[in-house]
Amino acid sequence: MAGKRRTKDDWVAAALEMIAERGVGALAVEPLAQRLGATKGSAYWHFPSREALLQAALDRWTGDIATGMAAFAAVERPPDEQLWLIFSRVIVDRPENDVEFAMIAATDDPQVAAAMRRLSEGRLELLASRLVLMGFDEDTARVRALQMHTFLLGHVQVDRRGVTIGDPVAYARSAFRLMIAQ
């Protein structure tokens, strides 16, 4: 990559990679410039500060998730099937969550905390909207959505620590049934 002019997108992508690998606290312009084979001046051409670079990375990351949630919500499926797909995606498919883990670990940073709040609210809204479509009243749907979100985040944390669940499909189905029971 040496000799190539770095775009704003290059810097943001590299920042997200660094965050995934080493955490938010490790994000710094100089090592990122070395990684990209660029100068610090190139970073400061696009971003006036490390905080601005972090904000751009947070915006990209949360924006990508929001876009994915909107696309998911637009798929015409019964609401219980949509919720099951969320459960099976997190528990059975076990996607890579390195950026999210790094963000969770850095919620003492006000920028990260604000982004995580927005992300959680979007997720809760999606879950609650599906529960309302299933017949739950708004208040119950919000409580159940929070329980689901908490369960899924907790599951990912436990899984990351190497706790063996056994049959992930049976486990997911059991937890899902508990969450949607009326």
N, C-alpha and C positions, 0 to 999 in steps of 0.2 A: 504494500500500500504506500510505500515511501514515494514522495514526489507528487502524489495525487492531492488535489485540493479537497479538503474535508467539508462536507455540507453539514448543516444543522442536524439533519437526520442521522448522519454518520456519528456525530457526537452523542446524540440521544441514544442511539442503538448501543454504542460502546458503553455509555453510562449504565444502561440497564443490564448489560452483560456483567459489568464490574460489580454492580449491586447484587446481582444473583450469585456471583462467585464469592464476594468478600464482604457484603453488607453495605448499608447506606453510609456508615461512618468511614468506610474506605474510599468513598468517592472523592477524588481530588483531581484537579486539572492536570498536574504534572504527570502522574503515572498514566492517566488516560491518554495524554498526548504521546507518551512513549509507546503505549499500546497501539495507537493509531499511526505512529511514525510521523507525527505532526508536531508543530510548535504550540506552546501555551498560547501564543498570540492568536493562533487559529481558533482556539476555543473562545478566547475573549472577543474575537471578531463577532461570534454568534451569540455569546452569553456574557453579560457584564460581570457575572460572579458565579461561584460554585452553586450558590442557592438558586440562581436562575437556571442553571443546567439541571440541577436536581428537580426543580419545578417542571421543566420541560419533560424530563424522564417520567415524573409522576403523572403528568398530563397525558403522555403517550400511553403509559401502562393502563391507567384508569379508563382512558378513552377507548383503547382496544377492548377492554373488558366490557364496557358499556355497549359498544357496537355489537359484540358477541351476544350480550344479553338481549339486546333489541332484536337481533336476527333470530335468536332462539324463541323469543316471545311471539314473533310473527309467524312461526310455523303453526299451521292449523292442526292441532292435536288436542284431545281432551285435557283439561287442566291436571288431572291426576297423572296422566301419562307424562306430561311435561315435568311435573315434580319428580316422578320416578326417574326420568332421564337425568335430571340433575343429581339425584342420589347415586345412580349407577355410574355416572361420569366421575364423581368424586371418589366413591368407594371402590368401585370395580375397576374402572379404567385407570385410576390413579395418575392423573396428569402431573407433569413437572410443575412445581410451585415455588421454585427457588426465589424468584423475585418477591412473591407474596411473603414467604418466610422472612426474607430480609426486611421487608416493610413492616411486618408485624413486630419484629425484633427492634425496630427503630421508631416506634410510636412515641417515644419521648421527644422526637424531633417534631416541632409544630407543623412543618410542611407535610411531613409524612402522616402525622395524626389527622390532619385535615383531609388529606386524600383518602386515607383509610375510612374515615367517617362517611365521606361521599360514596365511596365504593360500597360500604356496608349498607347504607341507606338504599342504594339502587338494588342491591341483592335482596334486601328485605322487602322492598316494594314489589319486585318480581314474584317472590315467594308468596307474599300476602295476597297479591292480585289473583294468583291461581287458587289459593285457598278460598277466597271469596267466591270465585266461579264454581267451586265445589260445594258451596252452600254455607260456609262459615260466615258468621257476622264479622264486621270490620275489626272489632276489638279482639275477638278470638283469633281471627286470621293473623293479626299483627303479633300476638303472643306466640302463636304456633310458628309463624315465620321466624321469629327471633329464636325459638327453640331449635328449629331446623338449621338455621344459620350457625348457631352455637355448636350444635352437634357436628355439623359437617367440618367446621374449623377445628374442633377438638379431634375429630377422627383423623384429619390430615396430620395434625401434630403427633398423635399417637402412632400413626403409621410411619411417619418420618423417623420416629425413635425406634423402629424395628419391632414393635409389638405385633405378634402374629395373631390374626383374627380367625383363621381357618377358612371357611367358605365365604368369600366376600359377598357373593350374590345373596346367600341366605341371610347373612348379617345385615346387608343393606335392605333387603325386603322386610326383615323383622323390625328394624328401626323405622323404616318408612311407614309400615302399618301403624306403629305406635304414634307417629307424628300426625297421621291423617285421620285417626280414629275420632269419631264424633260422639 
